[in-house]
């Protein structure tokens, strides 16, 4: 359900996104075809290298003609049962885990090459081939943007899905994003909302501690949490360590995850990301000096053992919600209780969401949906302004919290000034 304001937002948004689709994103076909060929050769070479290894000999001896290099279950059995490498994680069914974090713990060249092959296969098959398939005769891709599919009230994108282009994996993000080039005399510009979901969540729960973090530029929530987790002084938190605090604890906590998963990821990150203090001391060595030498079982059916990283993470999580962001924590309880009573909830942007939802859905949907609606409103204003001013620039893509535009160089100062006004001043009235 939606009210008049909600209907108008979507009605205007559909029209604006249709203009975005029509504009399209220019593709560097020469680069794209070269990249596809180069990666295909690298994939074949890497696969041949894997099949010449001693690990593959064990693999073939165990599985014979059924040996399948693409089988994660077979790989797990070979590495952890056949060859005896320590198994640091298991799936829900009890099988050895063979995801990136699990394989990164195996001290052998084979899993490193295996992971590289998997990334190349995904980049080639899912991303680059998907883009190449959708390039039209004029050298542009024109994806479809949808406002009626995602239950979170966000948009979705297909043919190709440009909202799914990897950005946090440098070896994949670079080659994929390079496919897109500006029109002659233009530059590609991406403008995003900084921490929009954190800020929108504060509009719901109004936690004074969270609002203080948002308003006071000298404060840094992610740095502070990384410092608490790794037992550091805030001044000893590097950019990489802050990244783990942000993406492996703070955001997962906001979205309903719990300490066990964060303990696993942040413990493994110390090795996979070679995390150190500002002074260059390895974080595991630093934690050992603080009395934490083991990760812990990280089993939801077992209580964390005192002295382990898992036990420490449980205490950090309790402190996070019961002290640091106590008002936010209480809001989550009250919000979900109201949903259980009424079977629905209203968003700040004029929508009523009902039906069967999990606790995490009930907490996250109003935040994610409202945050996207701010972007949709801003995008609509930018598209209208470009048309009114008869500019050569075009909005060409929309990602969850950002607008991508193909901007004529002579219009760049006006475009950026208008974006800032729309997205930081005008949107407040909305």
MARFI-649128 format. One record per residue: residue in three letters; x, y, z of N, C-alpha, C in turn. Coordinates in steps of 0.02 Angstrom, whole numbers, plus 32768, in hexadecimal, padded with zeros to 4 digits. Layout:
N
ALAXYZXYZXYZ ...
***
This chain:
430
UNK802A7FC48000800080008000802C803F8000 UNK801180767FE5803680B47FE6800580EF7FE4 UNK801B81277FFF7FF181627FFE7FFF818A7FBF UNK7FE081C57FB87FE881EE7F7C803182017F70 UNK805482137FA6809A82267F9F80C481EB7F87 UNK80B581B07FA180D981747F8C80CB81647F43 UNK808C816A7F2E807A815E7EE8809F818F7EBA UNK809F81CE7ECD80C082017EA3810B81F37E9D UNK812981DE7ED4817181CF7ED4818081997EA0 UNK815981637EA18165812C7E728152813F7E2B UNK811B81637E23810681787DE0813C81A37DC0 UNK815381D57DE4818782017DCA81C981DA7DC0 UNK81D681AC7DEE821481857DEA821681587DAD UNK81DD81397D9C81DB810E7D6181EA81367D22 UNK81CE81717D1E81DA819C7CE3822481B07CDF UNK824081C37D19828781D77D1982B4819D7D07 UNK82A681627D2282D081287D1482CA81127CCB UNK828F811E7CAC828881107C6582B7813C7C3C UNK82BF817A7C5282EE81A87C318336818F7C3A UNK834481757C758387815B7C838395811F7C56 UNK836480F27C50836C80B87C24837780CD7BDC UNK835280FE7BC5835881157B7F839D81337B72 UNK83B981567BA483FB81747B9A8430813F7B91 UNK8430810C7BBB845F80D57BB584A680E67BC9 UNK84CE80B27BD3851480BA7BE5853F80A17BAB UNK856E80CA7B97859A80B97B5F85CD80847B75 UNK85D980547B498606801C7B598643801E7B2B UNK867D80127B4886BA800D7B2186BE7FC67B06 UNK86A37FBA7ACB869F7F777AAF86E37F587AA3 UNK87117F817A8B87547F667A7E87747F4B7ABD UNK876F7F737AF3878A7F5C7B3387647F1E7B4C UNK87227F1F7B4886F97EE87B62870A7EA67B3E UNK870E7EA77AFD871D7E6A7AD887647E517AE7 UNK87927E807AEE87D77E6D7AFF87DA7E4E7B44 UNK87B57E6C7B7487B47E527BB887967E0C7BBB UNK87607E027B9587417DC07B9387717D8B7B79 UNK87967D9B7B4487C67D6B7B2888007D5F7B59 UNK88197D957B7788527D8E7BA488407D657BE1 UNK88067D737BFF87F27D4D7C3A87E47D057C29 UNK87C67CF77BEF87BA7CB27BDA87FB7C8B7BD5 UNK88307CAB7BB988717C8A7BB4888E7C7D7BF9 UNK88877CAF7C2588A17CA87C69887C7C707C8F UNK883B7C6B7C8388147C367CA3882C7BF17C8D UNK88377BE97C4B884E7BA97C3188937B977C4D UNK88BF7BCA7C5089027BBF7C6A89017BAB7CB4 UNK88D87BCE7CDA88D37BBF7D2288B67B7A7D2E UNK88837B687D0888657B267D1188977AEF7D00 UNK88BF7AF97CCB88F27AC87CB989257AC27CF0 UNK89377AFB7D0E89687AFB7D45894D7AD47D81 UNK890D7ADD7D9088EE7AB97DC888EE7A6E7DBA UNK88E27A5B7D7D88DE7A137D6B892379F27D6A UNK89577A1A7D69899B79FE7D6C89B579F87DB4 UNK898F7A127DE489A77A147E29899F79D17E4C UNK89C379CA7E8489BD798D7EAD897879877ECC UNK895979C07EDB891579BE7EF888E5799C7EC8 UNK88EB79AC7E8788BE798C7E5688CB79417E51 UNK8909792B7E5D891778E37E5D88F178C17E95 UNK88F178E27ED188C978C77F08887F78C77EF6 UNK886A78FB7ED6882479047EC2880E78CB7E93 UNK883878BE7E5F8827788A7E2F882978457E50 UNK8858783B7E7D885C77FA7E9F881E77ED7EC9 UNK880378237EE787C8781A7F11878878137EE9 UNK8781783A7EB38741783D7E908741781E7E4A UNK877C780E7E31878077ED7DF0876178177DB9 UNK873877F77D8F8719781A7D5686E5784D7D6C UNK86D0784B7DAB869F787B7DC486C078BA7DE0 UNK870278BD7DDD872678F87DF7870F79367DD1 UNK86FA79687DF686DE79A57DD986FE79E27DFA UNK87267A067DD4874A7A3F7DEF871A7A767E08 UNK86DD7A777DF086AD7AAA7E0586897A987E46 UNK86957A5C7E6086717A457E9C86947A5C7EDC UNK86737A897F00868E7A9E7F40868F7A677F74 UNK865D7A3B7F7286597A037FA1869479D47F97 UNK86A479C67F5786DE799B7F49871F79BD7F60 UNK872579FD7F5387617A217F67876A7A1D7FB3 UNK87337A277FD887387A248021874E79E08039 UNK873379AB801A87457967802E878F795A8020 UNK87A879737FE787EE79677FD4881D798D8003 UNK880F79CD800F883D79F58038883C79E18081 UNK87FF79D7809D87F979D080E587F5798780FC UNK87E2795A80D187DF791380E4881878EC80C4 UNK882178F58083885578CF805F889B78E78072 UNK88A5792A807288E87946807C88F4795E80C3 UNK88C0796280EC88C9796F813388D479B78147 UNK88C379E8811B88C97A2E813088957A3D8166 UNK88A47A69819688747A7981CB88347A9881AE UNK87FC7A8081C387BB7A9B81AE87A57AD081E0 UNK87A27B0F81CB87927B4581F987497B5981FA UNK87227B4081CA86DB7B5281C786B47B1B81A4 UNK86757B1581B886497AE3819986077B038185 UNK85E57AE4815585A47AFC813F856F7AE78172 UNK85317AFD816684FA7AEB819384EE7AA08195 UNK85007A7D815F84F67A34815C85327A0E8179 UNK85647A338191859E7A1281AF85D77A048180 UNK85D07A15813F86057A09810F863A7A408115 UNK86797A30810386AD7A648104869B7A9E80D6 UNK86A17ADB80F086927B1680C886CA7B228096 UNK86B87B37805986EA7B45802686DF7B8A8007 UNK86C27BB8802F86BB7BFC801686FE7C1F801C UNK87007C5E8007873F7C82800487617C878048 UNK873A7C97807C87597C9F80BE87757C5E80D8 UNK87537C2580C9876C7BE480E187AB7BCF80BB UNK87AB7BD7807987E57BC3805188217BEF805E UNK88147C2E8071884C7C5B807F88767C4480BA UNK88597C1980E4887E7C00811E88AB7BC5810E UNK88A47BA980D188CB7B6E80BE890F7B8580A3 UNK89447B6F80C189877B8480AE89A07B588074 UNK89867B678038899A7B417FFC89887B6B7FBF UNK89B07B637F8A89A57B8B7F4D89657B787F29 UNK89507B397F2E89167B227F0888D67B497F17 UNK88C27B507F5788857B767F6488897BBF7F4F UNK88C67BDC7F5188CD7C227F3A88BF7C277EEF UNK88DB7BF87EC888CE7BF77E8088867BE57E71 UNK886B7BB97E9A88257BA57E9287F67BE07E9B UNK88027C087ECE87DA7C447EDB87E27C767EA2 UNK881E7C7D7E89882A7CAB7E5188027C957E14 UNK88017C537E0787DA7C397DCF87907C487DD8 UNK87767C3E7E14872F7C4B7E21871E7C947E14 UNK874A7CC27E29873D7D097E1E873E7D197DD4 UNK876E7CFB7DB087707D077D6887327CED7D45 UNK871B7CB27D5A86DF7C957D3C86A27CC17D48 UNK869D7CDD7D8486647D097D92866A7D4A7D6B UNK86A67D667D6986AF7DA47D4486A07D9B7CFA UNK86B77D637CDE86AD7D567C9786657D447C88 UNK86487D167CAF86057CFC7C9E85CC7D287CB6 UNK85D17D3F7CF485997D647D11859A7DAE7CFC UNK85D57DCC7CFE85D97E147CF385E87E277CAA UNK86247E167C9286387E2D7C50860C7E107C18 UNK85FF7DCF7C1B85D47DB07BE8858E7DCD7BEB UNK85767DD87C2885337DF57C30852E7E3A7C12 UNK85627E627C1B85637EA57BFD85677EA07BB1 UNK85947E757B98859D7E6F7B4F855D7E5A7B2D UNK85387E2E7B4C84FA7E157B2E84C67E4C7B24 UNK84C97E807B4F84957EB47B4D84AA7EF37B27 UNK84E67EF47B0B84FC7F2F7AE684D47F347AA5 UNK84B77F6F7A9A848F7F797A5D84BC7F8D7A23 UNK849E7F9579E884C57FA479AC84EB7FE679B0 UNK84D2801479D984F4805579DF852A80567A15 UNK8538801B7A34856D80177A65855A802B7AAB UNK8519802A7ABB8500803C7AFD84DC80017B1D UNK84DB80007B5F84AE7FD37B8384777FFD7BA3 UNK843C7FE17BA1840280057BBE83DC7FD57BEB UNK83F37FCF7C2983D37FA07C58838D7FB77C6B UNK83677F877C8483237F977C9D83267FA27CE8 UNK830A7FDA7CFE83057FE97D4682BE7FDE7D5C UNK82B57FB97D9382737FA57DAA82657FC17DEF UNK82277FD67DF982127FEF7E3B81DC7FC37E5A UNK81CF7F897E3D81967F607E5381AA7F1A7E68 UNK81EC7F0C7E6D82027EC87E7A821C7EBF7EC1 UNK824C7EE87ED5826D7EDF7F17823D7EEF7F50 UNK82347EC17F7D82067ECB7FB482207EFF7FE6 UNK82617F0C7FE3827E7F3F800F826A7F857FFA UNK82477F8C7FC282337FCB7FA4826D7FEE7F81 UNK82A57FCA7F7882DB7FE47F4F82CB7FD77F06 UNK82F77FF07EDA82F17FDF7E9383177F9E7E86 UNK830D7F837E4A83367F4C7E3283487F5A7DEA UNK83777F347DD083927F427D8E83A07F007D6B UNK83927EFD7D2A83A17EC07D0483B07ED07CBB UNK83D07EA17C9A83E07EA37C52840A7EDF7C3D UNK84477EE77C5884687EC27C8D845B7EE27CD1 UNK846C7EBE7D0684637ED87D4984A07F037D5C UNK849D7F427D4E84D57F6F7D5D84D97F807DA7 UNK84A67F6E7DCE84A97F797E1684D27F437E39 UNK84E47F0F7E1385087ED77E3085527ED67E1C UNK856A7F0C7DFC85B07F0F7DEA85DA7F117E29 UNK860B7EE47E3086317EE27E6F865B7F217E79 UNK865A7F3B7EB686827F777EC486B37F6A7EFD UNK86A67F387F2786D27F2C7F6187077EF87F54 UNK87087EDC7F17873C7EAB7F0487657ECB7ECD UNK879D7EEA7EDD87C27F127EAC87D37EED7E6C UNK87E77EAC7E7187FB7E877E3587C07E787E07 UNK87837E817E2187487E797DF687297EBC7DE4 UNK872A7EEA7E13870A7F2B7E07872B7F527DCE UNK876D7F527DCE87917F787D9B87817F637D55 UNK878B7F237D44877D7F0D7CFF87347F177CEA UNK87057F0F7D1886BE7F167D0586AC7F5F7CFC UNK86C07F8A7D2A86AD7FD07D2686CF7FF37CEB UNK87087FD97CD5872A7FF77C9C87037FEF7C5B UNK86D27FC37C5A86AA7FB97C1E86837FF87C0B UNK867480217C3D8648805A7C31867180997C28 UNK866380BC7BF2868980F87BE1865881317BD2 UNK866E816F7BDB864281A87BCD863B81B47B82 UNK860981D97B70860281F27B2C863C82227B1D UNK864B822E7ADE8681825D7ACE867482A27AED UNK86A782BD7B0D86A182FE7B2D867F82FC7B70 UNK867182C07B8A864E82B87BCA867B82947BFC UNK866582937C3A8685826B7C6F864D82467C95 UNK865E820B7CAD862F81E67CD7863681FE7D1F UNK85FE820E7D3E85FD82277D8385CD81FD7DAD UNK85E581E77DE785BA81C37E1585B281EC7E55 UNK857481FB7E67856582227EA3853C81F77ED1 UNK855381EE7F0E852D81C27F3B851E81E57F7D UNK84EF81C77FA184DE81DD7FE5850E81BB8015 UNK852D81E1803F855C81C68070853681AB80AD UNK853D816A80B9851D814C80F484D3815780F7 UNK84B1815380BE846A816680BC843F813980E8 UNK844E80F880EA842380CC8112842C80D7815C UNK846980E88170847480F881B7844C813681C9 UNK844E8168819E842B81A781AB83DF819D81AA UNK83C78176817A837E816981778368814281B4 UNK8390811181C9837D80EB8204837381198240 UNK839E814C82458399817B827D835781A3827A UNK833B81AB823E82FA81CD823982C381A38258 UNK82CE8162825C829D8135827C82A9813082C8 UNK82E7811E82DB82F2810F83228307814B834C UNK8324817F832B833781BE834D836681B28388 UNK83938183838283C4817683B783F481B183BB UNK83F881D383F48424820E83F9846D81FE83ED UNK848481C2840184CA81B083F684D881A883AB UNK84A9818A838784B28183833F84B081C7831D UNK848281F18331847C8234831384BB825C8320 UNK84D98253835A851882768369854F82608339 UNK8553821E832C8584820582FD8579822282B7 UNK853A822982A4852982428261853C828C825B UNK852D82B3828E853682FB828A857D83138299 UNK859F82F082C685E1830582DB861682E482AE UNK8634830B8282866482F1825286A582DA8272 UNK86B082EB82B186ED82D482D386E4828D82EE UNK86A6827582EF8699823183088698820082CD UNK86AA81C282DB86AD818E82A88696814B82C6 UNK8659813982B8863C80FC82D5866380BE82C2 UNK867780B982838699807D826B86DF80778289 UNK870180AF8290874380AE82B0873C809A82F9 UNK870A80B6831C870280A7836386F2805E836F UNK86C88041834386B67FFA834C86F17FCD833C UNK87177FDF830887537FB782F887847FBA8332 UNK878B7FF4835187B87FFB838B87A17FD083C5 UNK87607FD083D387467FA7840A874F7F5D83FC UNK87417F4983BF87457F0283AD878C7EE883B0 UNK87BA7F0E839588007EF78393882A7F1183CD UNK88097F3083FE882A7F48843B88637F78842A UNK88517FAB840288827FDD83EC886D80228405 UNK889D80508405888C8096840C887080AE83CA UNK884080DB83C9882680F58389885D810D835A UNK8891812A837588C88144834B88F1810B832C UNK88E780CE8344890D8095832B88E6806D82F7 UNK88AC808782E38881806482B28894807B826C UNK88AB804D824388BC805C81FD887D805E81D3 UNK888480748194884C807581668830802F815B UNK885D7FFE815488477FB9814888227F9D8185 UNK883C7FAC81C0881B7F9481FE87D77FB58206 UNK87D27FF581F78791801881F987607FF781C8 UNK87797FE3818D874E7FC2815B872F7F838177 UNK87557F5C819D87387F1F81BA87037F3081EE UNK87107F63821686DF7F778248869E7F8D8228 UNK86A37FB181F086687FC981CD86417F9181AC UNK86647F67818586437F37815A863A7EF18179 UNK865D7EE381AF86587EA281CE86387EA38212 UNK862B7EE0822C86077EE4826C85CE7F17826B UNK85DE7F57825F85AB7F8B8266856F7F7F8237 UNK857B7F7B81F685447F7181C885217F2E81D2 UNK85467EF781DB85237EB881EA84F77EBC8228 UNK850E7EE0825C84E47EE8829784A47F0F8287 UNK84AB7F44826184707F6B824D843E7F418226 UNK84587F1281FE842C7EEA81D384167EA981F4 UNK84277E9F8233840B7E67825884387E2B8261 UNK84787E30824E84A67DF8825884B97DF582A2 UNK84E07DC282B584F47DBE82FC853E7DAE8302 UNK85557DAF8340859D7DB2834E85C47D778332 UNK85A67D3C832C85CC7D01831685E87D0B82CF UNK85BE7D2482A285D57D2F825E860A7D65825C UNK86007D9A828386327DCF828586747DB682A2 UNK86707D8B82D586AD7D7082F386D47D4882C0 UNK86B17D1E829986D37CF6826586F57D248232 UNK86D07D54821886E97D7D81E287227DAA81F9 UNK871A7DC88234874D7DF7824A878C7DD48262 UNK87857D97827A87C07D6F828C87E77D5C824D UNK87C27D44821A87E27D2F81DC88017D6A81B7 UNK87E07DA481BC87F97DE08199883F7DF381B1 UNK884F7DE481EF88917DF5820888C87DD481DE UNK88B97D9681C588E97D73819B88E17D858151 UNK88A37D81813788987D8B80F088A77DD280DA UNK889D7E03810788AB7E4980F688EC7E628115 UNK89107E34813789507E45815789497E858181 UNK89187E8581AE89097EC081D5893E7ECD820B UNK89507F0D821189817F218243896A7F618265 UNK898C7F72829A89817FB382BA89A57FE88290 UNK899A802782A289BD805D827F8A0980538284 UNK8A20803782BB8A67802B82C48A827FED82A2 UNK8A567FC882808A6C7F8E825A8A697F4B827F UNK8A4C7F4B82BB8A467F0C82E18A0A7EE582C7 UNK8A157EA582B789DE7E7B829F89A77E7982D5 UNK89687E7E82BF89317E8182EF892C7E42831A UNK893B7E0882FC89377DCB8325896B7DCC835C UNK89A67DE7834C89DA7DEE838089C37E1F83B4 UNK89A57E56839F898C7E8983CE89577E6B83FC UNK89277E4583DF88F27E278408890F7DF38438 UNK89427DCF842289627D9E844E897E7DC0848C UNK899A7DFC848289B57E2284BB897C7E3884EA UNK893F7E3D84CD89057E5084F588E17E148513 UNK88FD7DD8850988E17D9C852788B17D7684FA UNK88AC7D8884BB88807D64848C88AC7D428458 UNK88AF7CFF845C88DA7CD9842F88B37CAA8401 UNK88737C9E840F884B7C6F83E7880B7C9083D0 UNK87F27C79839787B37C94837E87777C7C83A6 UNK87777C3B83B8873D7C1D83D887177BF283A7 UNK86EB7BC883BF86C77B98839486977BBA8364 UNK867B7BF3837986497C17835086107BE9833C UNK85F87BC5836C85BF7B97836385847BB2838B UNK854D7BC0836885137BDF838984F67BB283C0 UNK85067B7183BE84EB7B4283EF85177B3E842E UNK85507B60842C857E7B5E846585897BA48480 UNK85927BAA84C085A27BEA84DE85EB7BFD84CE UNK85F77C3D84C0863B7C5284B186697C4584ED UNK86A57C2D84E086D47C1F851586F97C5F8529 UNK86FB7C70856A871E7CAC858087677CAC8567 UNK877E7CE7855487C27CEE853C87C97CE884F1 UNK87937CD484CF87957CCE8486877D7D0E8465 UNK878D7D16842587757D5083FF87297D4F83FA UNK870D7D1383F486C47D0C83F186A37D278430 UNK86BD7D17846986A27D2E84A986A67D7A84AD UNK86DE7D95849786E77DDE849686B47DFF8467 UNK86A97DE1842C867A7DFD83FC86327DFD8417 UNK86217DCA843D85DE7DC8845B85D67E03848C UNK860A7E1284B286087E4A84E086037E8C84BB UNK86277E92848386247ECE845B85DD7ED8843F UNK85BE7EA38427857B7EA8840B85497EBE8441 UNK854E7EA0847D85227EB384B4852A7EFD84C5 UNK85687F1384C885767F5A84D6855B7F87849F UNK85607F708461854A7F97842785007FAA842D UNK84D77F78843F848E7F84844084737F998485 UNK84937F8284BA84797F9184FD84957FD2851B UNK84CC7FEA850084E98028851B84F4805D84E5 UNK851C804B84B28531807C848184F58097845A UNK84CB806A843F8490807F8419845080608439 UNK84488071847884118054849F83CD80678482 UNK83C480A6846D838380BD8453837380998412 UNK83A5809083E7839C806C83A88389802483B6 UNK83AB800583E6839B7FBF83F883547FB88410 UNK833D7FE7843982F87FE3845282C67FEF8419 UNK82D7801D83EB82AA802983B2829F7FEA838A UNK82D47FC3837F82CD7F858358829C7F56837A UNK82A07F5183BC82727F2583E0822B7F3F83DA UNK82227F8083E381DE7F9D83E181C17F9A839B UNK81EB7FA7836881D47FA6832281BB7F61830E UNK81E27F2D832181CE7EE9831081917ED48337 UNK818C7EE8837681517ED7839D81127EF6837F UNK81187F34836580DF7F54834480CB7F2F8305 UNK80FD7F1782DF80EE7EF082A380CA7EAF82B5 UNK80E27E8D82EA80C17E4F82FF80797E5B8313 UNK806C7E96832E80277EA783437FFC7EBA8307 UNK80177EE282D97FEE7EFD82A37FF67ED98260 UNK802D7EB5825880387E92821880507EBF81E1 UNK80647EFC81F1807A7F2D81BE80A07F6581E0 UNK80C17F8E81B780E07FCA81D080E17FFE8199 UNK80E6803D81AC80E78075817C812E80908177 UNK814380A1813A818480BF8130817E810B8132 UNK81B6812D813A81B68176813C81A8819580F8 UNK81AA816C80C381A081878080815C81758063 UNK812D8163808E80E8815D807880D081188063 UNK80F180E3807A80DE809F806780CB807680A3 UNK809D80478099808C801680CC80A37FD280B3 UNK80CB7FB080DA80E57F6E80C880C77F3C80F8 UNK80A87F0780DB808A7ED48105809D7E8F80EB UNK80827E5C810D80907E1880F980C17DF68128 UNK80D27DB7811880FD7D8E814281467DA38138 UNK81667DBB816D81AC7DD1816981D17DBA81A7 UNK82137DB0819F823D7DA081D7824B7DDF8200 UNK82697DD6823B82797E0F826582AA7E3D8240 UNK82DC7E208220830D7E4A81FD82EC7E7181C4 UNK82BC7E5181A182997E74816B82737EB08187 UNK82527EA681BE82297EDC81DC82557F1681F1 UNK82917F08820982BF7F3D821E82E07F5F81E3 UNK82F07F3881AF83187F53817782F07F738140 UNK82B57F588130828F7F7080F6827F7FBB80FA UNK82677FD481328256801B813382938048812A UNK82CD80328142830A8059813A8323805780F3 UNK8329801B80D7834380148093831480338060 UNK82D3802A806982A48046803B82A48092803D UNK82A180AF807882A080F8807E82E181178065 UNK831A80F68072835A81108059835A8112800D UNK834180DC7FEE833F80DD7FA5830F81127F8B UNK82D8811E7FAD82A8814F7F9682C581967F96 UNK82F381A47FC4831581E47FC2833F81EA7F82 UNK836081B37F70838681B47F32835981BB7EF6 UNK832181967EF582F381997EBC82D781DF7EB4 UNK82C581FF7EEB82AB82437EE882E082727ECB UNK831F82697EE2835682947ECA836382877E80 UNK836482487E6C837082387E25833A82567DF9 UNK82FC82537E0F82C482707DE882CF82BA7DDE UNK82E382DE7E1382EF83267E0E832983357DDF UNK835D830C7DE0839683177DB48384830C7D6C UNK835E82D87D5E834982CA7D18831D83037CFE UNK82EE831A7D2782C383527D1382EC83917D06 UNK831B839F7D32834483DB7D2B836E83D97CEB UNK838B839F7CDC83B383977C9F838783A47C61 UNK834A83897C62831D83947C2A830983DE7C24 UNK82F983FD7C5C82E484437C5C831B84707C42 UNK835984637C578391848C7C4383AD847A7BFF UNK839284447BE283A7842C7BA083F3841F7B9E UNK840B83FD7BD1845283ED7BD6846483B27BAA UNK84A483AB7B9B84BD83717B7784CC83377BA6 UNK84D083447BE684DC83117C18849E82E47C1F UNK84A982A77C37847382787C428480824E7C80 UNK844B82407CA7844F820D7CDB844A81CA7CB7 UNK847A819C7CC4847E815F7C9C8477811F7CC5 UNK847981257D08847280E97D31845F80FC7D78 UNK844180CD7D9B842F80D77DE1844480997E07 UNK846F80A27E398480806B7E66845F807C7EA8 UNK845D804E7ED7843280547F11843780977F34 UNK847480B17F3E847B80F17F6184A081257F37 UNK84A2811B7EF584C7814A7ECC84A781557E88 UNK84B7818E7E6B84A281A27E2884E081A57DFC UNK84DD81857DC1851481887D9184FE81B17D56 UNK852781E27D438515820F7D0C854F82147CDB UNK853D821D7C9C856D822A7C66856A82757C59 UNK859A82997C75859682E27C7985C683037C47 UNK85AB83327C2085D683587BF4860683827C1E UNK864483847C09867783A67C31866583EF7C40 UNK864984117C0E863884587C18860084617C4A UNK85D8842C7C55859F84307C8385AE84147CC8 UNK85EB83FB7CD285FB83D87D1085F284037D4E UNK860A84417D51860084697D8E85B684737D9E UNK858D84827D6B8545848C7D778525844B7D8F UNK853884147D70851A83D47D83852983C37DCC UNK856883C97DE0857B83B87E24855A83E77E57 UNK855684267E46853684567E7384EC84467E7C UNK84CB84337E45848484217E49847B83E17E71 UNK84A683B07E6684A283727E8D84A783807ED8 UNK84D683A97EEA84DF83B97F3184A283DA7F4E UNK848584097F288449842B7F41840E83FB7F48 UNK840383D37F1583CA83A47F1683D283717F4D UNK840F83557F548419831C7F808429832F7FC8 UNK843A836E7FD584498381801A841B83B78036 UNK83F983DB800983CC8410802183838403800F UNK837683FC7FCE833083F37FB8831083B47FD5 UNK8337837F7FDB831B833F7FF283038343803A UNK831E837280608307837980A682BE838E80AA UNK82A883B58079826283CA8078823483908065 UNK824F835F804082288325802D821782FB806A 
***
